[in-house]
Amino acid sequence: MKYTIYLLRHGQTWFNKYNRMQGWSDTPLTPEGVAVAQKAAQKLQDVAFDAAFSSDARRAIDTCEIITAANCNQANLQPTKLTNFREQFYGYFEGMFSDEAWYLTLFPHGYKTFNAAGQQVGLDQTKDWMKEADPFNDAENATEYWDRLQAGFNYLDEIAFDGAKILLVSHGTTIKSLAERFGNGSFKITKGPANSSLTTLVRDNGQNVVTDYAQVLA
């Protein structure tokens, strides 16, 4: 069985605007975030999605509803929440100014920024280091993170069919992590995907391949 997942990042939120850590915490879409999601919806309106999912974060749910409301197959779509495709959980660092959180996490290992560390050691290592730096040990490490996502893909395998087109509204670091792991080195992943940008992932008999990364639709 082979099907395509249309991975869309949610629209801009207030924490995005203020550059704060936003994993399992949540803030609403800004007016600009609604507008950019509406533009993406127009670009995707002729893609007849067979199913539509989002994480359970309000920002993803709202974006998914905007996309499906404009879709040519809207009458047959029922947006559904999947907790498996939440953003990475940042634990103690949730809500903190992003540059500060990553500096505290990465400086003991010789890095000052998330992008620099990601390029040098990979995103999974930054996940492990953040859990290590969390005084409560609540942040997800790479193993916890990928186990959660794999359970989500297993569920999609159960409901998908050959040739299906599935909309999945998720989050920046999650989409970036998927592109790093399953992009076969095809993409220069220096920054996260823009709000409401599109990444496509083909799942072929249980194997993932990211075929396009962070296509800007607005």
N, CA, C and O of each residue as an XYZ file, in Angstrom:
872
protein
N       0.843     -1.201      0.000
C       0.000      0.000      0.000
C       0.874      1.246      0.000
O       1.844      1.342      0.751
N       0.517      2.185     -0.844
C       1.279      3.421     -0.984
C       0.305      4.601     -0.962
O      -0.659      4.639     -1.725
N       0.572      5.552     -0.081
C      -0.292      6.729     -0.011
C       0.545      7.965      0.313
O       1.703      7.858      0.716
N      -0.062      9.139      0.129
C       0.655     10.403      0.292
C       0.077     11.193      1.453
O      -1.137     11.364      1.566
N       0.975     11.673      2.319
C       0.587     12.542      3.425
C       1.004     13.963      3.084
O       2.178     14.239      2.837
N       0.027     14.858      3.075
C       0.282     16.280      2.848
C       0.465     16.930      4.212
O      -0.506     17.241      4.901
N       1.725     17.130      4.593
C       2.070     17.675      5.903
C       2.066     19.204      5.836
O       2.889     19.811      5.151
N       1.145     19.798      6.544
C       1.048     21.252      6.550
C       1.378     21.757      7.945
O       0.859     21.245      8.938
N       2.242     22.761      8.017
C       2.463     23.401      9.306
C       1.288     24.344      9.581
O       0.744     24.956      8.663
N       0.911     24.451     10.840
C      -0.170     25.352     11.233
C       0.177     26.809     10.910
O       1.334     27.139     10.650
N      -0.837     27.670     10.931
C      -0.618     29.103     10.727
C       0.117     29.733     11.907
O       0.261     29.124     12.967
N       0.572     30.950     11.701
C       1.318     31.647     12.752
C       0.476     31.822     14.023
O      -0.715     32.126     13.959
N       1.124     31.622     15.175
C       0.483     31.848     16.470
C       1.169     33.011     17.181
O       2.160     33.561     16.701
N       0.609     33.372     18.346
C       1.218     34.463     19.116
C       2.588     34.066     19.647
O       3.497     34.896     19.669
N       2.761     32.813     20.076
C       4.084     32.379     20.527
C       5.069     32.339     19.362
O       6.250     32.628     19.557
N       4.619     31.988     18.155
C       5.488     32.085     16.976
C       5.955     33.521     16.792
O       7.139     33.786     16.588
N       5.007     34.434     16.869
C       5.315     35.853     16.652
C       6.332     36.364     17.669
O       7.207     37.164     17.337
N       6.205     35.890     18.923
C       7.076     36.364     19.994
C       8.301     35.478     20.196
O       9.069     35.687     21.135
N       8.490     34.483     19.313
C       9.657     33.598     19.331
C       9.794     32.867     20.661
O      10.855     32.873     21.286
N       8.688     32.230     21.084
C       8.691     31.464     22.321
C       8.480     29.974     22.029
O       7.868     29.598     21.030
N       9.000     29.149     22.922
C       8.915     27.703     22.768
C       7.456     27.258     22.847
O       6.757     27.577     23.809
N       7.008     26.534     21.852
C       5.608     26.150     21.772
C       5.518     24.698     21.308
O       5.352     24.416     20.122
N       5.629     23.807     22.252
C       5.536     22.399     21.946
C       4.146     21.887     22.231
O       3.267     21.939     21.370
N       3.940     21.387     23.452
C       2.599     20.942     23.841
C       1.779     22.099     24.389
O       0.558     21.982     24.501
N       2.411     23.202     24.731
C       1.664     24.408     25.079
C       1.057     24.971     23.798
O       1.405     24.532     22.701
N       0.153     25.940     23.930
C      -0.590     26.373     22.749
C      -0.996     27.826     22.886
O      -1.318     28.289     23.980
N      -0.981     28.537     21.786
C      -1.568     29.871     21.693
C      -2.374     29.936     20.399
O      -2.100     29.185     19.463
N      -3.368     30.831     20.337
C      -4.214     30.894     19.141
C      -3.466     31.400     17.910
O      -2.377     31.966     18.007
N      -4.078     31.181     16.767
C      -3.567     31.773     15.541
C      -3.709     33.291     15.618
O      -4.710     33.806     16.116
N      -2.707     33.996     15.124
C      -2.819     35.441     14.971
C      -3.699     35.737     13.751
O      -3.967     34.827     12.966
N      -4.155     36.982     13.572
C      -4.873     37.307     12.331
C      -4.045     36.984     11.093
O      -4.582     36.529     10.083
N      -2.722     37.222     11.174
C      -1.856     36.873     10.053
C      -1.805     35.360      9.855
O      -1.705     34.876      8.728
N      -1.875     34.615     10.966
C      -1.865     33.164     10.873
C      -3.111     32.615     10.220
O      -3.042     31.650      9.459
N      -4.250     33.217     10.507
C      -5.493     32.829      9.846
C      -5.405     33.135      8.355
O      -5.795     32.320      7.518
N      -4.888     34.316      8.034
C      -4.814     34.733      6.630
C      -3.905     33.816      5.819
O      -4.240     33.454      4.691
N      -2.756     33.437      6.382
C      -1.834     32.591      5.622
C      -2.399     31.181      5.482
O      -2.145     30.515      4.478
N      -3.162     30.715      6.473
C      -3.826     29.420      6.348
C      -4.902     29.460      5.268
O      -5.083     28.494      4.527
N      -5.603     30.561      5.185
C      -6.627     30.702      4.141
C      -6.007     30.715      2.754
O      -6.582     30.170      1.813
N      -4.838     31.333      2.618
C      -4.152     31.321      1.326
C      -3.715     29.895      0.961
O      -3.835     29.472     -0.188
N      -3.213     29.173      1.951
C      -2.826     27.789      1.700
C      -4.039     26.949      1.319
O      -3.947     26.070      0.463
N      -5.169     27.221      1.954
C      -6.394     26.488      1.640
C      -6.800     26.673      0.186
O      -7.257     25.732     -0.463
N      -6.633     27.875     -0.317
C      -6.960     28.133     -1.722
C      -6.030     27.385     -2.656
O      -6.454     26.890     -3.700
N      -4.767     27.301     -2.284
C      -3.795     26.586     -3.124
C      -4.061     25.079     -3.133
O      -3.741     24.393     -4.104
N      -4.640     24.577     -2.060
C      -4.862     23.134     -1.931
C      -6.300     22.717     -2.205
O      -6.643     21.544     -2.056
N      -7.136     23.656     -2.601
C      -8.563     23.360     -2.703
C      -8.896     22.281     -3.737
O      -9.917     21.604     -3.610
N      -8.065     22.115     -4.738
C      -8.348     21.124     -5.776
C      -7.702     19.764     -5.504
O      -7.844     18.839     -6.305
N      -6.996     19.640     -4.380
C      -6.466     18.334     -3.976
C      -7.575     17.623     -3.210
O      -7.920     18.033     -2.102
N      -8.126     16.580     -3.776
C      -9.267     15.891     -3.161
C      -8.768     14.986     -2.037
O      -8.489     13.807     -2.253
N      -8.660     15.547     -0.847
C      -8.179     14.762      0.289
C      -9.189     13.665      0.642
O     -10.400     13.876      0.598
N      -8.667     12.507      0.988
C      -9.513     11.397      1.408
C      -9.737     11.379      2.912
O     -10.700     10.781      3.392
N      -8.859     12.025      3.650
C      -8.988     12.123      5.103
C      -8.192     13.330      5.567
O      -7.272     13.780      4.885
N      -8.555     13.853      6.737
C      -7.882     15.046      7.263
C      -7.637     14.867      8.758
O      -8.548     14.529      9.514
N      -6.392     15.100      9.171
C      -6.004     14.962     10.565
C      -5.187     16.171     10.996
O      -4.610     16.883     10.174
N      -5.154     16.381     12.301
C      -4.269     17.384     12.888
C      -3.822     16.868     14.245
O      -4.404     15.923     14.777
N      -2.796     17.483     14.805
C      -2.507     17.230     16.212
C      -3.667     17.785     17.035
O      -4.586     18.400     16.495
N      -3.614     17.563     18.334
C      -4.705     18.054     19.177
C      -4.470     19.462     19.697
O      -5.224     19.925     20.553
N      -3.454     20.156     19.211
C      -3.229     21.555     19.569
C      -4.242     22.435     18.825
O      -4.544     22.199     17.656
N      -4.750     23.433     19.511
C      -5.767     24.304     18.904
C      -5.266     24.942     17.617
O      -6.035     25.105     16.669
N      -4.006     25.300     17.571
C      -3.454     25.956     16.383
C      -3.496     25.035     15.175
O      -3.710     25.492     14.052
N      -3.293     23.739     15.396
C      -3.347     22.767     14.302
C      -4.787     22.448     13.923
O      -5.112     22.331     12.741
N      -5.649     22.309     14.931
C      -7.068     22.035     14.668
C      -7.685     23.160     13.836
O      -8.373     22.906     12.847
N      -7.433     24.401     14.246
C      -8.018     25.543     13.531
C      -7.506     25.621     12.098
O      -8.271     25.906     11.176
N      -6.220     25.368     11.913
C      -5.650     25.393     10.563
C      -6.267     24.287      9.709
O      -6.603     24.512      8.547
N      -6.413     23.102     10.280
C      -7.006     21.978      9.550
C      -8.431     22.311      9.114
O      -8.827     22.002      7.991
N      -9.189     22.933      9.991
C     -10.566     23.285      9.646
C     -10.618     24.319      8.526
O     -11.506     24.269      7.676
N      -9.675     25.250      8.523
C      -9.615     26.237      7.444
C      -9.305     25.548      6.109
O      -9.912     25.869      5.088
N      -8.370     24.614      6.122
C      -7.981     23.914      4.890
C      -9.131     23.064      4.363
O      -9.436     23.101      3.171
N      -9.767     22.301      5.244
C     -10.819     21.396      4.782
C     -12.076     22.136      4.343
O     -12.784     21.678      3.446
N     -12.358     23.275      4.964
C     -13.567     24.028      4.607
C     -13.530     24.506      3.168
O     -14.578     24.719      2.559
N     -12.328     24.679      2.612
C     -12.182     25.153      1.239
C     -11.944     24.017      0.248
O     -11.843     24.260     -0.954
N     -11.853     22.779      0.736
C     -11.454     21.679     -0.125
C     -12.595     21.178     -1.003
O     -13.758     21.194     -0.600
N     -12.245     20.734     -2.210
C     -13.254     20.252     -3.155
C     -13.981     19.011     -2.645
O     -15.086     18.703     -3.092
N     -13.347     18.295     -1.698
C     -13.982     17.105     -1.121
C     -14.483     17.373      0.296
O     -14.620     16.450      1.099
N     -14.753     18.631      0.594
C     -15.098     19.051      1.952
C     -16.263     18.254      2.538
O     -16.260     17.940      3.728
N     -17.248     17.929      1.719
C     -18.442     17.234      2.210
C     -18.122     15.855      2.777
O     -18.891     15.317      3.574
N     -17.000     15.287      2.374
C     -16.641     13.939      2.822
C     -15.504     13.924      3.832
O     -14.989     12.861      4.177
N     -15.112     15.104      4.309
C     -13.993     15.195      5.246
C     -14.486     15.505      6.650
O     -15.330     16.379      6.848
N     -13.952     14.782      7.613
C     -14.235     15.032      9.020
C     -12.893     15.174      9.735
O     -12.292     14.168     10.113
N     -12.408     16.413      9.931
C     -11.106     16.594     10.579
C     -11.046     15.876     11.921
O     -11.960     15.982     12.738
N      -9.958     15.145     12.136
C      -9.803     14.299     13.315
C      -8.480     14.604     14.005
O      -7.467     14.833     13.343
N      -8.490     14.607     15.342
C      -7.287     14.880     16.115
C      -6.472     13.605     16.326
O      -7.018     12.547     16.638
N      -5.148     13.726     16.149
C      -4.222     12.640     16.449
C      -3.137     13.179     17.375
O      -2.286     13.961     16.951
N      -3.167     12.762     18.634
C      -2.175     13.273     19.585
C      -0.763     12.849     19.209
O       0.203     13.499     19.608
N      -0.631     11.768     18.448
C       0.697     11.271     18.078
C       1.507     12.292     17.296
O       2.737     12.255     17.316
N       0.828     13.204     16.607
C       1.546     14.158     15.764
C       1.611     15.547     16.394
O       1.648     16.561     15.697
N       1.625     15.570     17.735
C       1.939     16.803     18.438
C       3.366     17.252     18.111
O       4.168     16.502     17.555
N       3.645     18.494     18.475
C       5.018     18.991     18.389
C       5.873     18.283     19.439
O       5.345     17.671     20.367
N       7.183     18.369     19.289
C       8.100     17.907     20.323
C       7.730     18.564     21.653
O       7.368     19.740     21.686
N       7.820     17.807     22.748
C       7.533     18.361     24.065
C       8.826     18.898     24.674
O       9.811     18.173     24.814
N       8.803     20.189     25.033
C       9.998     20.856     25.549
C      10.058     20.903     27.070
O      10.984     21.490     27.631
N       9.085     20.294     27.750
C       9.134     20.195     29.194
C       9.267     21.539     29.892
O       8.491     22.461     29.642
N      10.250     21.639     30.761
C      10.502     22.844     31.560
C      10.650     24.094     30.702
O      10.378     25.203     31.163
N      11.079     23.920     29.458
C      11.393     25.055     28.598
C      10.179     25.584     27.829
O      10.292     26.569     27.100
N       9.026     24.940     27.984
C       7.813     25.403     27.301
C       7.524     26.868     27.661
O       7.551     27.247     28.832
N       7.250     27.681     26.635
C       6.898     29.073     26.840
C       8.079     30.008     27.000
O       7.908     31.227     26.982
N       9.268     29.463     27.155
C      10.457     30.294     27.324
C      10.849     30.934     25.996
O      10.539     30.391     24.935
N      11.518     32.066     26.041
C      12.068     32.673     24.840
C      12.983     31.655     24.160
O      13.888     31.118     24.799
N      12.761     31.389     22.892
C      13.400     30.262     22.213
C      14.919     30.318     22.243
O      15.569     29.311     22.526
N      15.493     31.479     21.957
C      16.955     31.576     21.928
C      17.549     31.272     23.301
O      18.604     30.647     23.407
N      16.858     31.724     24.353
C      17.335     31.467     25.718
C      17.266     29.980     26.044
O      18.206     29.416     26.606
N      16.139     29.344     25.686
C      15.971     27.922     25.988
C      17.040     27.073     25.302
O      17.628     26.180     25.914
N      17.280     27.361     24.038
C      18.268     26.559     23.322
C      19.699     26.867     23.777
O      20.557     25.984     23.758
N      19.955     28.092     24.178
C      21.284     28.416     24.704
C      21.551     27.622     25.977
O      22.625     27.042     26.136
N      20.570     27.594     26.890
C      20.736     26.849     28.135
C      20.910     25.353     27.871
O      21.646     24.670     28.583
N      20.228     24.856     26.847
C      20.302     23.431     26.512
C      21.612     23.066     25.833
O      22.207     22.032     26.136
N      22.058     23.911     24.916
C      23.141     23.527     24.014
C      24.526     24.029     24.415
O      25.528     23.427     24.030
N      24.602     25.114     25.177
C      25.912     25.696     25.503
C      26.839     24.700     26.212
O      28.039     24.691     25.936
N      26.317     23.860     27.119
C      27.224     22.881     27.740
C      27.858     21.918     26.751
O      28.844     21.256     27.075
N      27.303     21.832     25.551
C      27.821     20.910     24.539
C      28.570     21.650     23.424
O      28.934     21.054     22.410
N      28.793     22.947     23.622
C      29.616     23.700     22.683
C      28.857     24.411     21.584
O      29.461     24.865     20.613
N      27.537     24.517     21.717
C      26.728     25.202     20.706
C      25.902     26.302     21.366
O      25.599     26.240     22.558
N      25.546     27.300     20.577
C      24.784     28.419     21.110
C      23.385     28.523     20.515
O      22.508     29.142     21.117
N      23.160     27.925     19.337
C      21.866     28.048     18.674
C      21.356     26.683     18.220
O      22.130     25.755     17.986
N      20.047     26.589     18.105
C      19.394     25.364     17.653
C      19.818     24.998     16.242
O      20.115     23.836     15.964
N      19.848     25.984     15.342
C      20.211     25.696     13.955
C      21.638     25.187     13.839
O      21.907     24.257     13.080
N      22.558     25.794     14.591
C      23.954     25.359     14.526
C      24.098     23.925     15.023
O      24.779     23.113     14.397
N      23.465     23.620     16.133
C      23.566     22.261     16.673
C      22.889     21.255     15.753
O      23.413     20.167     15.517
N      21.715     21.627     15.233
C      20.996     20.727     14.351
C      21.806     20.344     13.122
O      21.804     19.188     12.698
N      22.495     21.323     12.558
C      23.286     21.057     11.364
C      24.510     20.195     11.664
O      24.938     19.402     10.825
N      25.063     20.350     12.848
C      26.300     19.644     13.180
C      26.059     18.248     13.755
O      26.769     17.304     13.408
N      25.063     18.115     14.629
C      24.887     16.838     15.320
C      23.526     16.192     15.064
O      23.304     15.047     15.456
N      22.606     16.923     14.404
C      21.297     16.372     14.091
C      20.254     16.688     15.145
O      20.576     16.942     16.305
N      19.007     16.668     14.725
C      17.912     17.068     15.605
C      17.683     16.084     16.738
O      17.289     16.493     17.830
N      17.917     14.800     16.510
C      17.707     13.825     17.579
C      18.632     14.098     18.764
O      18.229     13.946     19.918
N      19.854     14.494     18.483
C      20.780     14.811     19.578
C      20.296     16.016     20.376
O      20.440     16.050     21.598
N      19.719     17.012     19.686
C      19.215     18.170     20.424
C      18.033     17.775     21.325
O      17.858     18.346     22.402
N      17.236     16.815     20.890
C      16.138     16.326     21.733
C      16.695     15.676     23.003
O      16.212     15.934     24.105
N      17.706     14.838     22.838
C      18.305     14.173     23.992
C      18.933     15.181     24.947
O      18.805     15.054     26.165
N      19.608     16.180     24.394
C      20.234     17.195     25.240
C      19.200     18.031     25.983
O      19.437     18.437     27.121
N      18.047     18.295     25.350
C      17.032     19.077     26.039
C      16.456     18.290     27.214
O      16.226     18.863     28.278
N      16.223     17.009     27.046
C      15.744     16.206     28.173
C      16.782     16.204     29.296
O      16.437     16.288     30.474
N      18.035     16.109     28.920
C      19.131     16.118     29.895
C      19.168     17.440     30.662
O      19.449     17.456     31.861
N      18.882     18.557     29.966
C      18.944     19.880     30.582
C      17.704     20.216     31.402
O      17.751     21.108     32.248
N      16.599     19.519     31.166
C      15.337     19.797     31.846
C      15.438     19.367     33.320
O      15.621     18.181     33.593
N      15.324     20.297     34.266
C      15.456     19.921     35.679
C      14.364     18.966     36.149
O      14.535     18.291     37.164
N      13.251     18.897     35.434
C      12.174     17.966     35.765
C      12.239     16.676     34.943
O      11.498     15.727     35.202
N      13.123     16.652     33.962
C      13.287     15.489     33.091
C      12.013     15.160     32.309
O      11.765     14.001     31.976
N      11.202     16.193     32.018
C       9.924     15.977     31.330
C      10.023     16.094     29.816
O       9.212     15.496     29.109
N      10.992     16.844     29.295
C      11.120     17.023     27.851
C      11.325     15.671     27.175
O      11.926     14.764     27.751
N      10.821     15.544     25.950
C      10.970     14.284     25.216
C      12.384     14.105     24.686
O      12.973     15.037     24.138
N      12.920     12.916     24.851
C      14.153     12.594     24.129
C      13.787     11.986     22.780
O      12.609     11.819     22.463
N      14.792     11.662     21.999
C      14.533     11.204     20.633
C      13.749      9.889     20.608
O      12.854      9.715     19.781
N      14.082      8.973     21.508
C      13.382      7.685     21.519
C      11.910      7.857     21.845
O      11.058      7.270     21.178
N      11.596      8.651     22.860
C      10.207      8.907     23.237
C       9.446      9.579     22.103
O       8.294      9.252     21.817
N      10.118     10.519     21.473
C       9.505     11.279     20.382
C       9.156     10.367     19.202
O       8.029     10.395     18.706
N      10.110      9.569     18.758
C       9.874      8.750     17.564
C       8.941      7.582     17.837
O       8.230      7.140     16.935
N       8.928      7.077     19.053
C       7.950      6.048     19.397
C       6.533      6.597     19.258
O       5.641      5.909     18.762
N       6.334      7.834     19.695
C       5.019      8.475     19.588
C       4.612      8.664     18.135
O       3.480      8.354     17.763
N       5.521      9.169     17.314
C       5.183      9.382     15.911
C       4.946      8.068     15.178
O       4.060      7.983     14.329
N       5.733      7.040     15.501
C       5.554      5.755     14.830
C       4.173      5.185     15.108
O       3.560      4.582     14.226
N       3.679      5.371     16.330
C       2.322      4.922     16.650
C       1.302      5.656     15.790
O       0.291      5.075     15.396
N       1.560      6.936     15.496
C       0.676      7.691     14.616
C       0.680      7.155     13.200
O      -0.376      7.031     12.580
N       1.857      6.836     12.681
C       1.928      6.266     11.333
C       1.247      4.895     11.280
O       0.595      4.558     10.292
N       1.402      4.114     12.338
C       0.725      2.810     12.376
C      -0.785      2.984     12.290
O      -1.471      2.209     11.623
N      -1.295      3.998     12.965
C      -2.733      4.247     12.894
C      -3.144      4.653     11.480
O      -4.145      4.158     10.961
N      -2.380      5.551     10.851
C      -2.709      5.963      9.487
C      -2.700      4.769      8.534
O      -3.515      4.702      7.614
N      -1.785      3.832      8.751
C      -1.758      2.634      7.913
C      -3.070      1.851      8.011
O      -3.498      1.225      7.042
N      -3.691      1.889      9.162
C      -4.926      1.139      9.363
C      -6.111      1.738      8.619
O      -7.017      1.019      8.198
N      -6.101      3.074      8.459
C      -7.267      3.720      7.841
C      -7.015      4.114      6.386
O      -7.963      4.428      5.667
N      -5.770      4.103      5.943
C      -5.442      4.523      4.577
C      -5.720      3.403      3.582
O      -5.948      2.253      3.957
N      -5.694      3.767      2.315
C      -5.798      2.784      1.234
C      -4.829      3.191      0.134
O      -4.319      4.311      0.131
N      -4.584      2.300     -0.779
C      -3.605      2.566     -1.830
C      -4.029      3.783     -2.643
O      -5.154      3.848     -3.138
N      -3.121      4.744     -2.776
C      -3.393      5.950     -3.541
C      -4.059      7.063     -2.756
O      -4.357      8.116     -3.321
N      -4.301      6.860     -1.471
C      -4.991      7.869     -0.656
C      -4.157      9.142     -0.533
O      -2.927      9.117     -0.579
N      -4.877     10.259     -0.373
C      -4.265     11.559     -0.118
C      -4.762     12.047      1.238
O      -5.948     12.320      1.422
N      -3.837     12.149      2.174
C      -4.205     12.463      3.550
C      -3.604     13.801      3.963
O      -2.397     14.014      3.846
N      -4.451     14.690      4.443
C      -3.998     15.964      5.000
C      -3.636     15.749      6.460
O      -4.403     15.152      7.215
N      -2.461     16.239      6.859
C      -2.038     16.150      8.254
C      -1.426     17.487      8.655
O      -0.351     17.851      8.179
N      -2.112     18.215      9.532
C      -1.601     19.500     10.015
C      -0.807     19.251     11.288
O      -1.343     18.767     12.285
N       0.467     19.587     11.240
C       1.358     19.332     12.365
C       2.192     20.584     12.655
O       1.694     21.703     12.532
N       3.452     20.397     13.036
C       4.229     21.479     13.641
C       5.636     21.563     13.065
O       6.136     20.621     12.451
N       6.259     22.716     13.281
C       7.518     23.029     12.617
C       8.642     22.057     12.885
O       9.225     21.516     11.946
N       8.963     21.822     14.154
C      10.076     20.923     14.456
C       9.746     19.488     14.083
O      10.631     18.733     13.681
N       8.493     19.107     14.210
C       8.096     17.757     13.808
C       8.277     17.558     12.303
O       8.813     16.539     11.870
N       7.837     18.516     11.521
C       8.000     18.403     10.071
C       9.479     18.433      9.695
O       9.921     17.687      8.821
N      10.231     19.294     10.355
C      11.672     19.368     10.095
C      12.357     18.048     10.460
O      13.249     17.591      9.745
N      11.942     17.445     11.560
C      12.520     16.166     11.985
C      12.202     15.060     10.987
O      13.058     14.229     10.683
N      10.976     15.050     10.479
C      10.601     14.056      9.475
C      11.415     14.233      8.196
O      11.852     13.252      7.594
N      11.617     15.480      7.784
C      12.394     15.737      6.569
C      13.849     15.324      6.750
O      14.469     14.806      5.822
N      14.394     15.550      7.943
C      15.774     15.155      8.206
C      15.922     13.633      8.165
O      16.864     13.108      7.571
N      14.987     12.937      8.800
C      15.103     11.480      8.918
C      14.737     10.750      7.634
O      15.345      9.733      7.300
N      13.737     11.269      6.908
C      13.201     10.528      5.768
C      13.385     11.238      4.425
O      12.789     10.838      3.426
N      14.203     12.284      4.399
C      14.417     13.012      3.156
C      15.564     12.507      2.316
O      15.833     13.042      1.240
N      16.256     11.463      2.803
C      17.379     10.864      2.055
C      18.438     11.892      1.664
O      19.083     11.762      0.624
N      18.612     12.911      2.502
C      19.628     13.926      2.244
C      19.309     14.868      1.103
O      20.183     15.595      0.632
N      18.055     14.860      0.650
C      17.681     15.662     -0.518
C      17.447     17.136     -0.199
O      17.409     17.970     -1.103
N      17.289     17.456      1.086
C      16.907     18.816      1.444
C      17.936     19.431      2.393
O      18.463     18.765      3.284
N      18.204     20.709      2.178
C      19.073     21.464      3.076
C      18.193     22.033      4.181
O      17.519     23.047      4.001
N      18.212     21.371      5.305
C      17.278     21.711      6.374
C      17.992     22.610      7.372
O      18.461     22.150      8.413
N      18.070     23.878      7.049
C      18.736     24.840      7.924
C      17.748     25.565      8.819
O      18.099     25.987      9.921
N      16.516     25.713      8.355
C      15.489     26.380      9.140
C      14.221     25.539      9.099
O      14.043     24.687      8.228
N      13.348     25.800     10.061
C      12.077     25.102     10.073
C      11.170     25.598      8.967
O      11.412     26.669      8.410
N      10.127     24.843      8.633
C       9.199     25.232      7.578
C       8.381     26.456      7.995
O       8.060     26.629      9.170
N       8.057     27.284      7.037
C       7.241     28.465      7.307
C       5.831     28.047      7.713
O       5.385     26.944      7.398
N       5.143     28.930      8.406
C       3.753     28.664      8.765
C       2.917     28.423      7.520
O       2.997     29.173      6.548
N       2.111     27.366      7.561
C       1.213     26.960      6.477
C       1.950     26.550      5.208
O       1.369     26.567      4.123
N       3.230     26.180      5.333
C       3.946     25.608      4.193
C       3.648     24.118      4.098
O       3.177     23.504      5.055
N       3.927     23.548      2.934
C       3.565     22.164      2.644
C       4.798     21.282      2.473
O       5.729     21.627      1.745
N       4.788     20.155      3.145
C       5.788     19.104      2.978
C       5.043     17.832      2.604
O       4.028     17.509      3.222
N       5.521     17.113      1.617
C       4.846     15.878      1.216
C       5.678     14.661      1.603
O       6.895     14.630      1.423
N       4.986     13.665      2.136
C       5.619     12.426      2.574
C       4.855     11.261      1.962
O       3.643     11.140      2.139
N       5.567     10.413      1.246
C       4.967      9.210      0.667
C       5.269      8.039      1.589
O       6.423      7.788      1.935
N       4.231      7.332      1.977
C       4.387      6.142      2.822
C       4.086      4.918      1.964
O       2.954      4.703      1.531
N       5.116      4.134      1.731
C       5.037      3.007      0.805
C       5.328      1.722      1.563
O       6.474      1.445      1.915
N       4.270      0.930      1.815
C       4.420     -0.320      2.559
C       5.187     -0.125      3.869
O       6.087     -0.895      4.205
N       4.807      0.918      4.590
C       5.380      1.167      5.911
C       6.675      1.949      5.928
O       7.229      2.199      6.999
N       7.170      2.339      4.768
C       8.413      3.103      4.685
C       8.110      4.550      4.278
O       7.329      4.790      3.358
N       8.731      5.505      4.966
C       8.506      6.923      4.696
C       9.576      7.507      3.790
O      10.761      7.212      3.939
N       9.144      8.343      2.845
C      10.062      9.135      2.036
C       9.476     10.534      1.904
O       8.374     10.700      1.381
N      10.201     11.532      2.371
C       9.786     12.918      2.175
C      10.176     13.332      0.768
O      11.356     13.297      0.418
N       9.211     13.720     -0.036
C       9.465     14.025     -1.446
C       9.547     15.514     -1.738
O      10.072     15.909     -2.779
N       9.034     16.354     -0.833
C       9.127     17.798     -0.997
C       9.074     18.417      0.395
O       8.331     17.953      1.259
N       9.862     19.461      0.607
C       9.971     20.040      1.953
C       9.701     21.540      1.943
O      10.311     22.298      1.189
N       8.776     21.941      2.798
C       8.534     23.356      3.134
C       8.211     24.217      1.922
O       8.737     25.320      1.773
N       7.341     23.703      1.058
C       6.885     24.498     -0.092
C       5.954     25.600      0.413
O       4.933     25.311      1.038
N       6.297     26.844      0.147
C       5.507     27.965      0.607
C       4.267     28.114     -0.286
O       4.391     28.213     -1.507
N       3.102     28.130      0.309
C       1.853     28.191     -0.446
C       1.237     29.580     -0.454
O       0.460     29.911     -1.350
N       1.578     30.398      0.540
C       0.953     31.723      0.644
C       1.603     32.715     -0.303
O       1.203     33.878     -0.348
